[in-house]
């Protein structure tokens, strides 16, 4: 595989807010990298892609912290604990490793290890058992929402980029995140069959997690990617807001609204016919909300 070298970014982002000073680091040669990076990302800005991929690599590779919390929370359920430890953690760490390798290949001047250590030092105290939901059923709903969000993020990235290697990685991760969602959904349905959970209670749990989907992990990850990419620059919340604005523009064109709506509806005890009827209007509604936000 080859890597196209020589790209620099001396233009502003469309929103004009988070372009790093100077020129972006040139990509390394094919011989040095062994990864294919195409010269043109076409529809999406390379700068937004950098922040998405680097931040995601930090969060994914820190999955061991979440694993311990989840294992403790579900300690009376051997089925869940076994799958989390044997499959989920291994695959999440693998996602982080893939993204980290891509960052090293595409942006070799970015000091991933140093930036990640600063992220870990700040974030690890925040990743505490007290962050879990009030009940195991509610936590499984939250996990389904999280997996829906991550699967949608990587599907969006895969479809938006014309860079083959990034598209391949994002597609692979999206498919595994969908598999994780299916496992958490299976466990939720098992719990719901033992103790009924009303539609209103499920919707409240979905809404609570959806409101927190852009949580402390994403914020702290972006912060330390930004600080490492912009040495000597003070980090302010406005930089993160600018990044989120760029992500929303990307989402308005490529977010898989229909897929996300279908995944979330599976949490509700709806007749299949009704579910099929309401997916299109709900998907259109979410698409319009993205456009207007």
C-alpha positions as CSV (number, residue, x, y, z in Angstrom):
1,X,0.0,0.0,0.0
2,X,1.1,3.6,-0.6
3,X,0.8,6.8,1.2
4,X,0.5,10.1,-0.7
5,X,2.8,12.7,0.8
6,X,3.1,16.4,0.7
7,X,-0.4,17.6,1.7
8,X,-0.5,20.8,3.7
9,X,-3.5,22.8,4.9
10,X,-2.9,26.6,4.8
11,X,-6.6,27.5,4.3
12,X,-9.2,28.2,6.9
13,X,-12.1,25.9,7.9
14,X,-15.5,27.0,6.6
15,X,-16.3,28.3,10.0
16,X,-12.9,30.0,10.3
17,X,-12.4,29.0,13.9
18,X,-10.1,26.1,14.6
19,X,-7.5,26.1,11.8
20,X,-4.2,25.4,13.6
21,X,-1.5,28.0,13.1
22,X,0.9,27.3,10.2
23,X,0.7,24.3,7.9
24,X,-0.5,20.9,8.8
25,X,2.3,18.3,8.9
26,X,3.0,16.6,5.6
27,X,2.1,13.0,5.2
28,X,4.8,10.4,5.2
29,X,5.9,8.4,2.2
30,X,4.6,5.0,1.1
31,X,7.8,3.3,2.1
32,X,7.6,4.8,5.6
33,X,4.0,4.1,6.3
34,X,2.6,1.0,4.7
35,X,-0.9,2.6,4.8
36,X,-2.8,4.1,1.9
37,X,-3.9,7.7,2.3
38,X,-5.5,9.4,-0.7
39,X,-4.5,13.0,-1.5
40,X,-8.1,14.3,-1.5
41,X,-10.7,13.8,1.2
42,X,-13.1,15.6,-1.1
43,X,-16.3,16.4,0.8
44,X,-14.9,16.8,4.3
45,X,-12.2,19.0,5.7
46,X,-9.0,17.2,6.7
47,X,-8.8,19.3,9.9
48,X,-12.2,18.1,11.1
49,X,-11.2,14.6,10.2
50,X,-8.0,14.9,12.3
51,X,-9.9,16.0,15.4
52,X,-12.6,13.3,15.0
53,X,-10.1,10.5,14.5
54,X,-7.5,11.5,17.1
55,X,-10.2,12.2,19.7
56,X,-11.9,8.9,19.0
57,X,-8.7,7.0,19.3
58,X,-8.2,8.5,22.9
59,X,-11.7,7.4,24.0
60,X,-11.6,4.0,22.4
61,X,-8.3,3.0,23.7
62,X,-9.3,3.9,27.3
63,X,-12.1,1.3,27.2
64,X,-10.4,-0.7,30.0
65,X,-11.7,1.9,32.5
66,X,-15.3,1.5,31.3
67,X,-14.9,-2.3,31.3
68,X,-14.1,-2.4,35.0
69,X,-17.0,-0.2,35.9
70,X,-19.4,-2.2,33.8
71,X,-18.1,-5.5,35.2
72,X,-18.6,-4.3,38.7
73,X,-22.1,-2.9,38.0
74,X,-23.2,-6.2,36.4
75,X,-21.2,-8.5,38.7
76,X,-24.3,-10.7,39.4
77,X,-24.8,-11.4,35.7
78,X,-22.1,-13.8,34.4
79,X,-23.4,-13.6,30.8
80,X,-22.8,-9.9,30.6
81,X,-19.6,-9.8,32.5
82,X,-18.1,-12.6,30.5
83,X,-19.0,-11.0,27.2
84,X,-17.8,-7.5,28.3
85,X,-14.4,-8.9,29.4
86,X,-13.8,-11.4,26.6
87,X,-15.2,-9.6,23.5
88,X,-16.3,-6.0,24.1
89,X,-13.1,-4.7,25.8
90,X,-10.9,-6.5,23.3
91,X,-12.7,-5.1,20.3
92,X,-12.9,-1.5,21.7
93,X,-9.2,-1.5,22.4
94,X,-8.7,-2.8,18.9
95,X,-10.7,0.2,17.6
96,X,-8.4,2.5,19.5
97,X,-5.3,0.8,18.2
98,X,-6.5,1.1,14.6
99,X,-7.3,4.7,14.9
100,X,-4.0,5.4,16.7
101,X,-2.1,3.8,13.9
102,X,-4.0,5.8,11.3
103,X,-3.2,9.0,13.2
104,X,0.5,8.1,13.3
105,X,0.5,7.4,9.5
106,X,-1.5,10.4,8.4
107,X,-0.2,13.0,10.9
108,X,3.2,11.8,12.0
109,X,4.1,15.2,13.6
110,X,1.3,14.8,16.1
111,X,2.7,13.5,19.4
112,X,-0.1,11.0,20.2
113,X,1.5,9.4,23.2
114,X,2.1,12.7,25.1
115,X,-1.3,14.1,24.2
116,X,-3.0,10.8,25.3
117,X,-1.2,10.8,28.6
118,X,-2.5,14.2,29.4
119,X,-6.0,13.2,28.4
120,X,-5.8,10.1,30.6
121,X,-4.5,12.0,33.6
122,X,-7.4,14.4,33.4
123,X,-10.2,12.0,32.3
124,X,-9.5,8.8,34.4
125,X,-10.8,10.4,37.7
126,X,-14.0,11.3,35.9
127,X,-14.6,7.7,34.8
128,X,-16.0,6.5,38.1
129,X,-18.7,4.0,39.1
130,X,-20.9,6.9,40.2
131,X,-21.4,7.7,36.5
132,X,-23.5,4.6,36.0
133,X,-27.3,4.6,35.6
134,X,-29.7,4.1,38.5
135,X,-30.5,0.5,37.5
136,X,-29.1,-2.2,35.3
137,X,-32.0,-1.9,32.9
138,X,-31.4,1.8,32.5
139,X,-27.7,1.2,32.1
140,X,-28.4,-1.3,29.2
141,X,-30.6,1.3,27.6
142,X,-27.8,3.9,27.9
143,X,-25.3,1.4,26.4
144,X,-27.6,0.8,23.4
145,X,-27.8,4.6,22.9
146,X,-24.0,4.9,23.1
147,X,-23.4,2.1,20.6
148,X,-26.0,3.6,18.3
149,X,-24.1,6.9,18.5
150,X,-20.7,5.4,17.9
151,X,-21.9,3.1,15.1
152,X,-23.5,6.1,13.4
153,X,-20.4,8.2,13.8
154,X,-18.2,5.7,12.1
155,X,-20.7,5.0,9.4
156,X,-20.9,8.7,8.7
157,X,-17.1,9.0,8.6
158,X,-16.8,6.0,6.3
159,X,-19.4,7.4,3.9
160,X,-18.1,10.9,3.9
161,X,-14.4,10.3,3.3
162,X,-13.0,9.4,-0.1
163,X,-9.8,8.2,1.6
164,X,-9.9,4.3,1.2
165,X,-8.0,3.3,4.3
166,X,-9.9,5.6,6.6
167,X,-13.2,4.4,5.0
168,X,-12.2,0.8,5.5
169,X,-11.2,1.3,9.2
170,X,-14.4,3.3,9.9
171,X,-16.6,0.7,8.2
172,X,-15.0,-2.1,10.2
173,X,-15.4,-0.3,13.5
174,X,-19.1,0.7,12.7
175,X,-19.9,-2.9,12.0
176,X,-18.4,-4.1,15.3
177,X,-20.2,-1.3,17.2
178,X,-23.5,-2.5,15.6
179,X,-22.6,-6.0,16.9
180,X,-22.1,-4.5,20.4
181,X,-25.4,-2.8,20.2
182,X,-27.1,-6.1,19.4
183,X,-25.6,-7.7,22.4
184,X,-26.6,-5.0,24.8
185,X,-30.1,-5.0,23.2
186,X,-30.3,-8.7,23.7
187,X,-29.5,-8.3,27.4
188,X,-31.9,-5.4,27.8
189,X,-34.7,-7.4,26.3
190,X,-33.8,-10.3,28.7
191,X,-34.0,-7.9,31.6
192,X,-37.2,-6.3,30.4
193,X,-38.9,-9.7,30.0
194,X,-38.2,-10.4,33.7
195,X,-39.3,-6.9,34.9
196,X,-41.5,-4.7,32.7
197,X,-40.2,-1.3,31.8
198,X,-42.7,1.2,30.5
199,X,-42.3,3.0,27.2
200,X,-42.1,6.3,29.1
201,X,-39.3,5.0,31.3
202,X,-37.4,3.7,28.3
203,X,-37.8,7.1,26.5
204,X,-36.6,8.9,29.6
205,X,-33.5,6.7,29.7
206,X,-32.9,7.2,26.0
207,X,-33.4,11.0,26.3
208,X,-31.0,11.2,29.3
209,X,-28.3,9.3,27.6
210,X,-28.8,11.2,24.3
211,X,-28.4,14.5,26.1
212,X,-25.1,13.2,27.6
213,X,-23.8,11.6,24.4
214,X,-21.4,14.5,23.8
215,X,-20.0,13.8,27.3
216,X,-16.9,14.6,29.3
217,X,-14.8,11.9,27.5
218,X,-15.3,13.6,24.1
219,X,-14.7,17.0,25.5
220,X,-11.5,16.2,27.3
221,X,-10.2,14.1,24.4
222,X,-10.7,17.1,22.0
223,X,-9.1,19.4,24.5
224,X,-5.9,17.6,24.6
225,X,-5.7,16.9,20.9
226,X,-6.3,20.6,20.4
227,X,-3.7,21.7,22.9
228,X,-1.1,19.3,21.4
229,X,-1.9,20.4,17.9
230,X,-1.8,24.1,18.9
231,X,1.2,24.5,21.3
232,X,1.1,27.7,23.2
233,X,-2.6,28.3,22.5
234,X,-5.0,28.6,25.4
235,X,-7.9,26.1,25.2
236,X,-11.4,27.6,25.5
237,X,-14.9,26.1,25.2
238,X,-15.3,28.1,22.0
239,X,-12.8,25.9,20.3
240,X,-14.9,22.9,21.1
241,X,-18.0,24.6,20.0
242,X,-16.4,25.4,16.7
243,X,-15.4,21.8,16.3
244,X,-18.9,20.6,17.1
245,X,-20.3,23.1,14.5
246,X,-18.0,21.5,11.9
247,X,-19.2,18.0,12.9
248,X,-22.8,19.1,12.6
249,X,-22.2,20.3,9.0
250,X,-20.7,16.9,8.3
251,X,-23.6,15.1,10.0
252,X,-26.2,17.1,8.0
253,X,-24.8,15.4,4.8
254,X,-23.7,12.0,5.9
255,X,-25.3,10.9,9.3
256,X,-27.2,7.6,8.9
257,X,-30.5,9.0,10.4
258,X,-32.6,6.0,9.3
259,X,-30.2,3.5,10.8
260,X,-30.0,5.4,14.1
261,X,-33.7,5.7,14.4
262,X,-34.3,2.0,13.7
263,X,-31.7,1.0,16.4
264,X,-33.3,3.2,19.0
265,X,-36.8,2.1,18.2
266,X,-35.8,-1.5,18.9
267,X,-35.7,-0.6,22.6
268,X,-39.4,0.0,22.6
269,X,-42.1,-2.7,22.7
270,X,-43.6,-1.7,19.4
271,X,-45.4,-3.9,16.8
272,X,-43.1,-4.4,13.8
273,X,-45.7,-2.9,11.5
274,X,-45.9,0.3,13.5
275,X,-42.1,0.5,13.8
276,X,-41.8,0.3,10.0
277,X,-44.4,3.0,9.6
278,X,-42.8,5.5,11.9
279,X,-39.1,5.1,10.9
280,X,-39.3,7.3,7.7
281,X,-40.9,10.3,9.4
282,X,-38.7,10.1,12.4
283,X,-35.6,9.8,10.3
284,X,-36.7,12.9,8.3
285,X,-37.4,14.8,11.5
286,X,-33.9,14.1,12.9
287,X,-32.4,15.1,9.5
288,X,-34.2,18.4,9.7
289,X,-33.1,19.0,13.2
290,X,-29.5,18.4,12.2
291,X,-29.9,20.9,9.3
292,X,-31.5,23.6,11.6
293,X,-29.0,23.1,14.5
